[in-house]
Amino acid sequence: MNERTLAVAGATGNCGSAVVAAAKAHGLSVRALVRDPSRLGHTGELCDEVRIVHVTQPDSLRGALSGVELLVSALGKTRQKDRIARWAVDVGANLNLFGEAQRAGVGRVALVSVYGARPDHPISMVRMKSEAEQGLERSGLPFVVVQPTGFFSDLWEVFLMARRGAVWSVGSADLAFNPIALEDLGEFIVRALIDDASVGRRLPIGGPEVLSVREMAGAAGRVLGCEVKVRELPLWLARGAVGAVRPFSRNLWELGQFFVGYTTEIARQGGRLEAPVFGAHRLEDYFRSRWEREARGP
């Protein structure tokens, strides 16, 4: 297996870096496709090659996948301050990547999408993920689509709110879902990619715990050794606040719409969203280890 090369687009991101680590653990040679190599940090030490590309520019991808057998796209817009439209990254860049993968003869592609992606989804960010999925399917490349519910790293914001004494919930604080640790997600993606039985499938995935915002706040409080209050922001008020942002920043509006819409979707499913379980990492342990690490400093 160590002669097989896996390329990771989005290797500087949380999910991409987890894929790099899992790929190395499986004995694969890793090629990172990044815009800024300095952002790789310690992940760079695990990469056999680093190629500088601008995924929104098709010409910059030319040759970047030469000799690659496996490809993972963990592309997604997370920084809100730049002027690049979310569609250009979440959809356009992926289509560019799939086109280059076709040209280079890549054997198999894994796309990191989101749980519940479908063309008619009420949340624009989720529809974009579905559009990327459809683009991959149309490409004719052998593919696997992984649809996580959410990452532990995204929930660090809950811990930061808890440090200030109160956690705010959009809608009911008792709505629950099962997020997954990045280590587990990276391992799942690599396993799915090299498993012939996964080809052509969409694979929803989550972690071992179904947690509400109230329970997440409780986990943060146990780590901090203090009581954390939970406050609920009514959905109607959250929708109004998100709508007010739209004229000023489409990227921020899309992000806000995602959180409000995701909460609404969980409520529609009876207050509990549970994807198939993979891994054993728990959110409270993640909070504790990251808090201890940051308290120690560099």
C-alpha positions in Angstrom: 0.0 0.0 0.0 2.9 2.4 0.6 3.3 2.9 -3.2 -0.2 4.4 -3.5 -0.5 8.1 -3.5 -3.4 9.9 -1.9 -3.9 13.6 -2.6 -5.8 15.8 -0.1 -7.4 19.0 -1.2 -8.0 21.3 1.8 -5.2 19.7 3.8 -4.8 22.9 5.9 -8.3 22.6 7.3 -9.5 20.6 10.3 -10.9 17.7 8.3 -8.2 17.7 5.7 -5.4 17.5 8.3 -7.2 14.6 10.0 -7.3 12.8 6.6 -3.6 13.3 6.2 -2.9 11.7 9.6 -5.1 8.8 8.9 -3.7 8.2 5.4 -0.1 8.1 6.8 -1.3 5.6 9.5 -2.5 3.4 6.6 0.8 3.5 4.9 -0.2 5.8 2.0 2.0 8.4 0.4 0.3 11.8 0.9 0.3 14.8 -1.4 -1.2 17.9 0.0 -2.9 20.4 -2.3 -2.8 23.8 -0.6 -2.9 27.5 -1.3 -0.6 28.5 1.6 1.9 25.8 2.8 2.7 27.7 6.0 -0.8 27.0 7.2 -0.1 23.2 7.2 1.7 23.5 10.6 2.6 20.1 12.0 0.5 18.4 9.3 3.2 19.3 6.8 5.6 16.9 8.6 3.2 14.0 7.6 3.1 15.0 3.9 5.4 13.4 1.3 4.7 16.2 -1.2 3.1 19.6 -1.1 1.7 21.2 -4.2 0.7 24.9 -4.2 -2.6 25.3 -6.0 -5.5 27.7 -6.2 -8.5 25.4 -6.5 -10.8 28.2 -7.8 -8.5 28.6 -10.8 -8.5 25.5 -13.0 -5.2 26.2 -14.7 -3.3 26.1 -11.4 -4.5 22.5 -10.9 -2.9 21.3 -14.1 -0.5 18.4 -13.3 -1.2 18.6 -9.5 -2.8 15.1 -9.6 -0.3 13.4 -11.9 0.5 9.9 -10.5 -2.3 10.1 -7.9 -4.4 7.1 -7.4 -6.7 8.3 -4.6 -8.1 11.8 -3.9 -9.9 13.3 -1.0 -11.7 16.7 -1.3 -12.1 18.3 2.1 -12.7 21.7 0.5 -15.0 24.2 2.1 -15.2 27.9 2.8 -14.6 28.6 6.5 -12.9 32.1 6.5 -15.6 34.7 6.2 -13.5 37.8 5.7 -12.3 37.2 2.2 -14.4 38.1 -0.8 -14.4 34.7 -2.5 -18.0 33.5 -2.8 -18.9 30.3 -1.0 -20.1 28.7 -4.2 -16.8 29.3 -5.8 -15.1 27.1 -3.1 -17.8 24.6 -2.1 -18.9 23.9 -5.7 -16.8 25.6 -8.3 -13.4 24.5 -6.8 -14.6 20.9 -6.4 -15.8 20.8 -10.0 -12.3 22.1 -11.1 -10.7 19.4 -9.0 -12.9 16.6 -10.4 -12.1 17.8 -13.9 -8.4 17.6 -13.2 -8.9 14.2 -11.6 -10.5 12.9 -14.8 -7.6 14.3 -16.9 -5.0 12.7 -14.6 -6.8 9.3 -14.4 -7.3 9.3 -10.6 -8.7 5.9 -9.6 -11.1 7.0 -6.8 -12.3 10.2 -5.2 -13.8 10.8 -1.7 -15.8 14.0 -1.2 -16.5 15.3 2.3 -20.0 16.6 2.2 -22.6 17.2 5.0 -25.3 15.1 6.6 -28.6 15.3 4.8 -27.3 17.0 1.6 -29.9 17.1 -1.1 -30.8 19.4 -4.0 -34.0 20.7 -2.4 -32.6 21.3 1.1 -33.8 24.6 2.6 -30.2 25.6 3.6 -28.2 27.1 0.8 -24.8 25.8 2.1 -26.2 22.2 2.2 -27.6 22.6 -1.3 -24.1 23.6 -2.4 -22.7 20.4 -0.9 -25.3 18.4 -2.8 -24.4 20.2 -6.0 -20.8 19.2 -5.5 -21.9 15.6 -4.9 -23.9 15.6 -8.1 -20.9 17.1 -10.0 -18.7 14.2 -8.7 -21.3 11.6 -9.8 -21.6 13.2 -13.3 -17.8 13.1 -13.7 -17.9 9.3 -14.0 -15.0 8.9 -11.5 -15.4 6.1 -9.0 -16.4 8.0 -5.8 -17.4 7.8 -2.2 -19.3 10.6 -0.5 -18.9 11.0 3.3 -21.6 13.0 5.1 -20.7 13.9 8.7 -23.2 15.4 11.1 -20.7 17.9 12.5 -17.1 18.1 14.0 -16.0 18.3 17.6 -13.8 21.2 16.5 -16.8 23.2 15.5 -18.2 22.8 19.0 -15.3 24.5 20.6 -17.4 27.6 20.4 -19.7 26.0 22.9 -16.8 25.7 25.3 -15.7 29.3 24.8 -19.2 30.5 25.6 -19.2 28.3 28.7 -16.0 30.0 29.9 -17.9 33.2 29.9 -20.6 31.6 32.1 -23.5 31.0 29.6 -24.1 29.0 26.5 -26.6 30.3 24.0 -28.7 27.9 22.0 -30.4 28.7 18.7 -33.9 27.3 19.5 -34.4 24.6 22.1 -31.3 23.6 24.0 -32.6 20.0 24.1 -32.3 19.3 20.4 -29.6 16.7 19.9 -27.3 15.2 17.3 -24.1 13.0 17.3 -21.0 15.0 16.2 -17.8 13.1 15.4 -14.2 13.6 16.4 -11.8 14.6 13.6 -9.6 11.6 14.3 -12.5 9.3 13.8 -13.7 11.1 10.7 -10.3 11.0 9.1 -10.0 7.3 9.7 -13.5 6.7 8.4 -12.8 8.6 5.2 -9.6 6.8 4.4 -11.2 3.4 5.2 -14.1 4.2 3.0 -11.9 5.4 0.2 -9.8 2.2 0.0 -12.8 -0.1 0.5 -14.2 -1.4 -2.8 -17.6 -2.0 -1.2 -18.0 1.8 -0.6 -17.6 2.9 -4.2 -20.7 4.8 -5.5 -22.2 5.2 -2.0 -23.1 8.1 0.2 -22.2 7.4 3.7 -23.7 9.5 6.6 -21.6 9.3 9.7 -21.5 10.6 13.3 -19.9 9.9 16.7 -21.0 7.6 19.6 -22.8 10.3 21.6 -26.1 12.0 20.8 -25.8 15.3 22.6 -28.0 18.3 23.1 -26.6 21.9 23.6 -27.6 21.5 27.2 -25.5 18.4 27.5 -22.6 20.0 25.7 -22.7 22.9 28.1 -22.7 20.4 31.0 -19.6 18.7 29.6 -17.8 22.1 29.3 -18.9 22.9 32.9 -17.4 19.7 34.2 -14.1 20.5 32.5 -14.1 24.0 33.8 -15.3 23.1 37.2 -18.2 25.5 37.2 -21.9 25.8 36.6 -22.8 26.9 33.1 -26.1 28.6 32.4 -27.9 27.7 29.1 -30.0 30.3 27.4 -32.2 29.8 24.4 -32.5 32.3 21.5 -36.0 31.8 19.9 -35.8 30.6 16.3 -37.9 33.5 15.1 -35.5 36.0 16.6 -32.5 34.1 15.2 -34.0 34.1 11.7 -34.6 37.8 11.9 -31.0 38.5 12.9 -29.6 36.3 10.2 -31.8 38.0 7.6 -30.6 41.4 8.7 -27.0 40.4 7.9 -27.7 39.3 4.3 -27.4 42.8 2.6 -24.0 43.3 4.2 -22.3 39.9 3.9 -23.6 37.0 1.9 -21.0 34.7 3.4 -22.0 35.5 6.9 -25.7 35.2 6.0 -25.1 31.7 4.5 -23.2 30.7 7.7 -26.0 32.0 10.0 -28.7 30.4 7.8 -26.8 27.1 8.2 -27.0 27.1 12.0 -30.6 28.3 12.1 -31.6 25.9 9.4 -29.8 22.9 10.9 -31.6 23.5 14.2 -34.9 23.7 12.4 -34.2 20.4 10.6 -33.4 18.6 13.9 -36.6 19.9 15.4 -38.6 18.6 12.4 -37.0 15.2 12.9 -38.4 15.0 16.5 -35.5 16.8 18.2 -32.9 14.1 17.6 -30.6 13.6 14.6 -28.5 10.4 14.7 -26.3 9.2 11.9 -24.6 5.8 11.9 -21.9 5.7 14.5 -18.2 5.4 14.0 -15.4 5.8 16.5 -15.1 6.1 20.3 -13.9 9.6 21.0 -16.2 11.7 23.3 -16.8 15.4 23.3 -16.0 16.0 27.0 -12.6 14.3 26.5 -12.0 16.6 23.5 -12.9 19.7 25.6 -10.6 18.6 28.4 -7.6 17.8 26.3 -7.9 20.9 24.2 -8.4 23.1 27.2 -5.3 21.6 29.0 -3.3 22.0 25.8 -4.2 25.7 25.4 -3.7 26.4 29.1 -0.1 25.1 28.7 0.5 27.5 25.9 3.0 27.1 23.0 
